[in-house]
Amino acid sequence: MSDDLVQRVTEKIMQRIERDKWPLVVNISNRHWHCTKETFEKLFGEGAQPTPIRNLIQPGQFACRETVTLRGTKGEIKKVRMIGPFRAYDQIELSRTDCHALGIDAPVRDSGNVKGSAPITLVGPKGEARLPEGAIIQMRHIHFHTSEAEKYGVKNMETVKVRVGAPPRDGTITVLCRVREDMKLECHLDTDEGNSFNVKNGDLVTIL
């Protein structure tokens, strides 16, 4: 084995050992929606703007006062909150349990990959938006700033193994890494995943 290869392997091993010292925060992502300005005005009226009520960990993102009813072929879910700001596409993020309640078959996708996803209807106080696509089950993921990704030794769109929960309901799951300059270190699971492993907002998880 060459000295160069030995050095690279040693660096990888040391990096994995260091990961145990750097647990990261996990937050549970409840059902929510993102939308275009056009869709928002269909729901809340011409010229309407979202009302921020709380900043989120991810820079520039915020929970909004505005909520809608989600409607599928079998049922509906009321008071689902918007996450701002406006986007260039409509995206409704659900759990598998939500999909069963609504009667829709949403695919598991990374954020922004809504082409060919499930149709859904959003009902607001001023009107409704019948979307031919946009409903997804968000892939479990970790946000990294580029400097944080370098520290943890991960790359954008790479998957890693993460240990979550505590005995007897702990487990190892595969999580997508999302790396951008405008992101901040945070792991996101949906409500079904949080319930499965008895994980709550603010708990710590470790990359294996």
Helices and strands as residue ranges (DSSP letters): H 3-19, E 24-29, E 32-34, H 37-44, E 52-55, E 62-71, E 76-84, E 91-93, H 96-102, E 108-109, E 118-123, E 128-138, E 141-144, H 146-152, E 159-164, E 171-179, E 186-190, H 191-196, E 203-207
